[in-house]
Amino acid sequence: MKILVTGGAGYIGSHTIKKLGRKGHELLTIDNLSTGHREAVLFGGFKKGDIRDPVFLKRVFSAFRPQALIHFAASAIVPESVTNPLPYWENNISAMVTLLRAAVEHRVKMAVFSSSAAVYGEPEKVPITEDHPQHPANPYGMTKLVGEGILADCDLAHGLKSVCLRYFNASGLDPDGELVEDREVETHLIPLVLKVAASHERSRMAAKAREQSRLRPVKPAGCPALLRATSDSQSSGAGSSLRPVRAYGPEGEQGAKARPLRHAPSAMRSVVHIFGNDYPTPDGTCVRDYIHVNDLAQAHILALEWLSREKRSGAFNVGNGRGYSVRQVVETARQVTGLPIPSQDVPRRPGDPAELVASSVKIRKVLGWKPEFPELEKIIASSWAYFGRGIEGRK
């Protein structure tokens, strides 16, 4: 199948492209690379451009002639959508209208939309089913709800069938080590927690190295052994709390391509901020349903197959059906890494519902979806395989 993917250079998009490519689909990714990375697109063609540009879209659709569209491209930081909502309406709605106009003009008949559990707002009951009332608690969730409505209208008017996948909390990393989470501004809980863990451990290791260097016997001046030791210490980064890291494994490791991060994970934060401890949940912190990104990617493949077979529209929750509080995530990360991870309670963020947990009954029954990584421990471990690189004795 010829599939056009918007935002495919991002976290979820790149994992989905990898799965689609391995199944032999013909792919073209378009992305403006404002938050994505060209190197993360491992299969198919790539065009850099903005979906707000109708001239660019006309050129892409005319040349590629896609049979299906997967639409990931969007702004997706909930607190930012509250404090600065207009870019969310521009990027998530105006741009989507421009994209769908091009799709309709070029007779695309199938689309998979990256929606969100944020369309539900504060739930009246959990787990949340697809027919739950939708009252978004923030502009981000509102844009996703409006996006679903636009697609419903396109179905009625133009026969564009769509599946809206309402993501819960996408987490984890590619088990092959070829893809990572690499954001200028990190807001996802699990990578933030693991960056704190890695930062403290690397600082401890650097301090240990400095102490060992201080206690090392002094050789006579000019001794070649001393010169070699000094050179080795400098090249290994001893004396610095920051170690060079790579966003992809070194050449030869599982076929991954190496590229440096724009920032070292160890430099991000020294403490995990827990936003709010007075929610109506068992331990007072927000509860979320965490789903491995590979399981989320698989849902897109199943959605396309269902659209091709059934030729009708639908909406599906994509979550594991089990909720974990922020404190539980931090504690589980401590167990997985074997490291102490400091945390600090801070005031609530605007727009955060207390509890979002999916009912995954529909997607399991209708699409035949089954998660490969349902356990939180395995999700965190898949991320720690990257963030914990170079840590002595890491689990």
Buried (B, 14 or more C-beta within 10 A) or exposed (E): BBBBBBBBBBBBBBBBBBBBBEEEBBBBBBBBBEBBBEBBBBBBBBBEBBBBBEEBBBBBBEEBEBBBBBBBBBBBBBBBBBEEBEEBBEBBBEBBBBBBBBBBBBEBBBBBBBBBBBBBBEBEEBBBBBEBEBBBBBBBBBBBBBBBEBBBEBBEEBEBBBBBBBBBBBBBBBBBBBBBBBBEEBEBBBBBBBBBBBBBBBBBBBEEBBEEEEEEEEBEEEEEEBEEBEEEBEEEBBEBBBBEBBBBBEEEBEEBBEBEBEBBBBBBBEEBBBBBBEBEBEBBBBBBBBBBBBBBBBBBBBBBBBBBEEEEBBBBBBBBBBBBBBBBBBBBBBEBBBBEBEBEBEEEBEBBBBBBBBBBEBBBEBBEBEBEBBBBEBBBBBBBBBBBBBBEEBE
